[in-house]
Amino acid sequence: MSLALAVARLSSLRLSTLDDHLIGLQARPDLSGAARFATEFLYFGIKQARACLFAGLFFAAVFSLPRGGLLGVPRYDLLFIWAVVIQAVMVLSGLETVDELKAITLFHVLGIGLELFKTSGAVGAWSYPDFAYLKLSGVPLFSGFMYASVGSYIIQAWRLFDLRIVHHPPYWMAGVMAAVIYANFFTEYFIGDYRWYIAACALGLYARTTVIFRPLDRDRRMPLLLAFVLIGFFIFLAENVSTFFSIWRYPEQLGAWSAVHVEKWSSWSLLVIMTGTIVANLKHIKERIHVPPDVDNSFLERR
């Protein structure tokens, strides 16, 4: 146990050093042409990989654990334990703040709520075929971490790439859009699926919105909606691999595995819009209620 803790601490120290390096990259006026493109692309990939730390470690276990579990512990329960361990190590090592953990916990709760509805007998959109002790109404508790991993990626990328958003729509409008996206995942079974109408509204709301990010020492720009769609595509690919390994199955995959319908890409892209909006709104709220360190907050503490 002490050896494992020592390895975890050593790894966290190395990652902290890496983070300091990635965030504090100095100007490189010597780079130009192909050399600059290659260097920026390399650092873009490194930062992306670092931002995917939680998702990468979590899905590595998803794809490597045997379906029958280990030492009598079901696979779904092992995934839950592993996800909790990753989160604990990230927070204790300083790779993730307590505020970031709170946001990720919110995504976990939202994900579990969606899973409980989608897997219910009345809907049956998909199912988790294997046994687990840590299940709630047929939904393994690890499933919420799949949604939390998206939030973790966005939060980490925001910091590592020094993200800034230009022409962000009014935060209350973006919040309403996020709520409508989440609600449509439920109401589509009662009043119809309006995802394309919602997508059209999102296109109008975010048409002028640009995300500024810094792979190396210069700011680069991308339409925010394009970033959302690209993230949704990679989640769609991960979903295909997950269903192949029988982490969950759609009704049409119960007899034999088949590729997930491309329409799910749109669902994941909308989910990414919702997640990104929540992260942006939480950061906006934190900035507005921030108490400067030189202000006497003893009164607040007594309250």
Secondary structure, 3 states (H helix, E strand, C coil): CHHHHHHHHHHHHHHHHHHHHHHCCCCCCCCCHHHHHHHHHHHHHHHHHHHCHHHHHHHHHHHHCCCCCECCECHHHHHHHHHHHHHHHHHHCCCCCHHHHHHHHHHHHHHHHHHHHHCCCCCCCCECCCCCCCEECCEECCHHHHHHHHHHHHHHHHHHCCCEEECCCCHHHHHHHHHHHHHHHHHCCCCCCCHHHHHHHHHHHCCCCEEEECCCCCCEEEEHHHHHHHHHHHHHHHHHHHHHCCCCECHHHCCCCCCCCCHHHHHHHHHHHHHHHHHHHHHHHHHHHCCCCCCCCHHHHHC
